[in-house]
Amino acid sequence: MQKPTYKDLLDAGVHFGHLKKKWNPKMAPYIFMERKGIHVIDLNRTLEGMERAAKAMKQIAKSGRKVMFVATKKQARDIVATAARSVGMPYVTERWLGGMMTNFATIRRSIKKLVNIDRMLQDGTLTSVTKKERLTLTRERNKLEKVLGGIANLNRLPAAIFIVDIHHEHIAVSEAHKLGIKTFAIVDTNSDPNQVDYAIPGNDDASKSISIITNYLTEAIREGLEERRLAKPEKEEA
């Protein structure tokens, strides 16, 4: 797993924070300077945060537990969904439903409904229903898929969540706190880094910035999964 360089982060615009007037004072340790009214993030601290987060994520993946990716901002959705799917991790990129983790039993029922509709549409169970009924079911299926498709295979709560923009995803952060779920996040200058266990100071608005950080952490997860796969035969032989 190759760690991005200082220049890589610079080229991706990871150092661009928000306007000074929008800053959260608790981000002071991660701010390098102010330029033309905009805070500039200290990329050395970003690199430290990325490395710390990657090590922890790798261990979570190696242990067989799940990391849920959360990013409902338009510029982050595709990046995060693609990254999560590449390592078989759950993700939420459309809308965070209140209670998605704190009321997981109810969410699981909705997921089960989605799975059942899928099965009925595919196995011919609906041959006797009218076109209108079939259309209604298809619409309901598409609605459920849009919101819950990324967590359809999640049978229990994740061990951790990775968030792009904790200011925007404050409900997800709050639910994770209530349940004692580890939190990893890209934290911009307008947010409180103390709200998460693993804060990565960085620009959470630019797609290039989101991409370089997300992809690095995804590679850490991939390494953890691979180490888990290689370790399994040894355990079986023992």
N, C-alpha and C positions, 0 to 999 in steps of 0.2 A: 504494500500500500504506500504509494508515494504521496507525501505530504506537500500541499501547495506551498510555494515560496512566498516571501514577502511581496515580491514583484507580481506574482500571480494574483494575489489579493488586491494589490494596488490597481492592476489592469482591469480587474473585475468590479472596481468601485466599492469594495467592501468598507473602505474607510469613510465614506460619505455618511455623516449623521444627519440629524434634523436641524432646523433653525435653532439658534441658541434660546430663543424665547419659549421653545417647546420642550426644552430639556428636563430630564429628571435628575436632580442633584446627586442621587445615589449612583449615577453613571460616571461621576467625576473621576474615579480611579482608572477608567477605561478611555478617557478622552485625552488626546494628544495636544490638541490646540483648537483655536477658533480661527476660521478664515472667512472673511466677508459675511459674518453673521451666522455661519454654519459650523457646527462642531465636527471636528475631524477625529475619527476613532483611532486609537493606538493599535496598529496591526500586530505589534509584538504580543499584546494581550489577546488579540483575536487568535493568533497561532497557538498560544498557550491554552486557551479555552477549547479550541478544536482538538488539540491533542488529548487533553484531559477527558473530553466528551467521547472521543473515538475509543479510548481504552476501556471506558466503562460500557459503552454500547457493544463493543466486541465481546466482552465477558457475558453480557446479558444474552446475546445471540448464541454464544458458545454453550450457555446453560440450557438452551432450548426455549427460552421465554421470548415474548413478543415486545416489539417497540412499535407503538402506534404513531404514524406521521400525521400531523395536523397543520393544514394550511388552506384557508378558505379565501384568501386574497387572490384576485384574478391572475396576477403575474406569477404567483407561486404554485397554483393548482397543478398544472401539467408537469412541472418539474418534480414536485413532490410525489404525485401519483405514479409517475414513471419510475422514480427511484424506489419507492416502497414496493411496487409490483416486482421489480427486478430481484428483490431479496425475499419475496413472499411475506412481506409485513403488511399489517392492516393500515388503512389510511382514511382520513376524512378530508375531502377537498371541496365539497359543495356547501354544506351547512352543518354547523355543530348543533345537534338537537340537545336541548337542555335535558340533563339526566342520562346522556349517552353512556356515561360510566357509573354515575351514582344510582341510576335506575336501570342497570344493565339487564335485569330479568325481562323488563318490558321491551327493551330494544331487541333482545333475543327472540321474543315472540314475533316481532315485526320481521326479523330476518327469516324466521321459520316460515312465515307467510309468503315471503318473496321466493324462497326455495320451493315451496309447495306449488305456487303459481307457475314457476318455471317448469316444474315436473309435469304439471297438467297440460301446459302448452306444448310440451315436447312428446309426451307419450300417447297422445291421442285421446286422453280422457275427456276433452272438451268437444268431441265430434258431435255430440247431441245438443249442445247449446246453440243459441241463436248468434248471428253475426254481431248483434248489438252487445250481447253479454260477453262475447269473446273480446270485443273491442274495449269494453269497460275493464275487463280483467287485464288486458294488455297495457292499458293506460295506467292502471294501478301498479302493475309490475314495473313499468318504466319509472314511475314516480319513486317507488321504493328503491329501485336499483340506483337511481341518481344519488340518493342520500345515504343509502346503506350498503351499496355494492362493494365499497372498499373494506368493509368489516364483515362481509358475509361469512367468512371462514373463521371468524374470531369466536371461539367457544368459551373463553373466559377472559377476565380483565387483563389488559397488557401489564407488563412489569414496568414499562416506562412509556412516556410520550415525548416525541420530538416536535417542537412547535416553531413555526415561522411567524414572528410578531406576537409576543405575549400580550401586548396592549390590545390587539385586535381579537385575540383568542382567549380573553380573560376568563370566560366561563369554563373552558377546558382546563386552564391552569387551576381554577378554584376547585373543580371536581377532582383533579389529580391530588391536590393537597388533602382534601377530605378523606381520600382513600389511601393515602400514603404511597402513591405511585410516583416513581422518580420522574423528574422533569428535566428535559434538555431543550434549549432554545437559542435561536438567533435573537439577540437583544439589542435593539437600537437605542439611540441616546434619549428617546422620549419615554423609556420604560424603566422599571425597577428590577435590576439584575438579581436582587435578593429574593425575588419571588420564585426563582427556579434553582434546582440543585446544580445544574451545569449550564452556566451562562456563556454564550459565545458572542462577545460584542461585535456587532457588524450591521451593515446596511440591510434591513429586512424589506426593502421596497424594490430594489433593482433586481431583475431576473438573473443577471450574471452573478451577482453576489450570492443570491439564494442558491443558485445552481452549484457554485464552487464549494460552498460549505456543506450543502445537502449531499452532494456526490461523494465528498470525502468521508462523511459519516456512514454513508451507505456502503462504501468499500470496507470500512471497519466491521460493519455487520456481516458483510460477505465473508470476510476472513474468519470471523467467529463461527459462522455456519460451517465453513469448510473444515476448521479445526474440530468441530463437533462431529462432522461426518467421518473424518479420519480416525477419531478416537473410538468410535463405536465398535469396530471389529476387535480392537484390543480388549475392550470390556467383555465382549462376548466370549473371547478365547479364554479369558481369565476365569 
